[in-house]
């Protein structure tokens, strides 16, 4: 899927589950990419990469060629991702110091990172470490290094918060992690490209484009300026 294709309205399925969102992200990662998966929902992407994808997963805590999450009976307490979830290793896996891992992140050696977010702006600004709420515990971790160091940044998040407020916004109201760093946003209701030209809708899930546009206070453009409607629609 890329921004040159026409918008697809998947009205027969959605909102997507976390695993369905992760499968979409995995689908869009090019063969042979070096990828970091952020803590939380993004870690699920590892379970949806097909065998032979050639994707090399990098972890913030010092591992290359991480495999899917460990199933019962596979758990090795020495093999965890940055979120402390037990994982497996693939042939050729390598281990290194935490500082070397950050050097890879900051040195532009990662093709893609997949991060969670509290907010993303239509211009691609990212807020994912603090809501600004009094007493909340900030958790920036390596997110700012990944957001700026990776060649492309994908975000996985629900489109609306628990209170119903949208997470894709004109301008982030939460403290920023990075400016203009996000390329694509995967949500339970739609997938977007974001950047200097604003937000483009690539796919919707369980919601028509017009309804989606009405629920967001963000100018939206359908991919390629056209829409593919379900069979039988006028």
N, C-alpha and C positions, 0 to 999 in steps of 0.2 A: 504494500500500500504506500503510495506517495502522493504529494500534493497535486500532481498533474492528473490524477484520476478523478472521476466524478463522484460526488457524494452518494453513499449507499445508505438507505434507510432500512435497517433491519427491524421491522415492526413485529416480527414473529418471535423475537427473543429480546430479553432485557427486563429490568436492569440486570447487568452482568454480575456474577459472583466474583470474588477475589481471584479464584482460580481461572475463570474465564478471561478476566482482565490480564492475568499473567500470561495466559496462552497467546493473547493478541500481541503482547510485548515480545514474547519469544519468537513469534512468527515474523516480526519486523526487524529482528537483529540479523544483519548480514553474516554470511558464512565467514568464519575465520576471525571474527571480531574479538577484541579483548574488552571484557565487560566487568564492571563492578555493580553488585546488587546491594542497595541500601537496606538498612534495618527495617523490619516490618513487612508490609505487603510485597515489596520488590523481591524478597528472598524466594517467593513462590515461583519466580520465573525459572529458577534452576530446575524445577520439576517438570517443566514443559519444553525444554530444549530437546529436539529429537536427536537420536543417536546419529553421529556423523555430521552434526551441525558445524563442527570445527570451532565453535565458540569456546574461548578460554575465559573462565570466570576467575576474577581477582578478588581477594578479600582484604579488607582494611587491616585485619590482624595478621596478615602475612602468609598468604597461600595463593598459588596459581594452579589453575585447572581443577577447581573445586567441582564436585559432582552434585547430584540431587541430595535432598535431605535424607538423613539416615533412617531407614526403616527399623522396626524392632528387631533386635538381633544383630544389627549392623553398627550399633553405636560404639564409637571410639571416643572416650572423653578428651583425647588430645586433638580431635578434629572437630572444630566448630567454626561457624561463620562469625562475623562481627557482632551479630545479635545473640551469640552464645547458643545457637541452635545446632545440634549435632548434624554433621554433613558427611558425605562420602568424598573420596578422592578418585580422580580419573587417572589412567596411565600417563606418566610423565609429570605428575603433580610435583610442585616444588614449594619449599618453605623458606622464609626469610624473616629478617628482623622487622619489627613494626616500623622503624624509621625508613627502611628500604621500601616498604609498602607505600608510605606517604611520598617518598621520592618519585615513585612510579606515578602516583596520582598527580602530584604537582608538576611533574616533568612532561605532561602531555602524552603519556604512553598508553592511555586508555581510550578506546574508540567510543565507548558508550558507558554512561552510568545511569542506573535506574533508581530514582529516589521517590520517597513519599513527600507529601507537602500539606501544609495548612492552607496555603493560597498560592496561586500562580496568576500573574497578570497576563493580559492579552499580548503584551510586548515581550513576554518571556521572563519576567522577574520572578524570583523564587523566594518564598518564605516558608521555611520548614523546621526551624529550630526553637521557636518560642511564639506563643500566642499573645504575649504581652500581658496576660492575666496576672494579677497580683498573687504571689505565692506559688505560681507555676514554676516547675523546675526546668530550666533551659537545657537543651540537649543538642548542641550544634555538632559535636563529634567531628567527623571528617567531612561533613556535608559541604562545607564551603570549599574545601580543597577539591572535592569531586566535581562540584558545580562549575568551578572555574577551570579545572585541569582536564576534564574529559572533553573529547572532541564534540560529542553530542550528549545532551541530557534529556532523558525520558522521565516523565513523572507518572506515577500510579497513585490515584486517589479517588475517593467518591466525589461526585460533582457537587453535592450539597452536604453541608455539615448537619449535625443532629438537630440543630435549631432551624434548619431549612435555608440557611444563608448559603449563597453560592461560593464555591472555592475558586472558580475561575472569575476573575474580577478585572475591572479597568485598571486599578492601581491597588497594590497590596497595602493593607492597613496594619499587618503584622510586621515585626522586625525582619528585615531582608537578609537572606543568605547570600544571594548573588543577583546582579543586574543583567538582564537580557541573556541569561544563560540557558533557558529551557527551550528545547526544539519541538517536543511533542508531549501531549498530555493524554493519558489513557484513563478514562473514567468508566463508571458503571452504566452511564447513559450515552456517552459519545466519546469519540477520539478526535483530538484537535492538533493542528499545527499552530504554533504561536511564534511571534517574533516581531520585528520592526513594522511589518505590514499588518499586524493584528492577528486575530484568531480565525482560522479556517477549519471548518467542520469536515472531517473525512468520512466518518461513519456515525450513525445513531443506532441506539439499541432500545427498542421498546418505546420510542418516542419519536413523533414526526419532527422534522427540522423546524417547522413554524412554531410548534409548541415549545421546543427547546429554546429557540431564539427569544420567545416571549418571557421565558423564566429567567434569562440571564441579562444582566445590565451591562452587556458587552456587545459591541457591534460584531456580528458574525458574517462570514462569507462561506457559502457552500463550495466545496472543492471543485475547481475548474468552472465555477459559476453555473453549474448545472446540477440537476438532481435525478437520481435513478429511483423511481417510485416502484412500489410493489406491483406485480402483475394485476391488471384489471383496474388500476387507479387511473384517474383522468388527469 
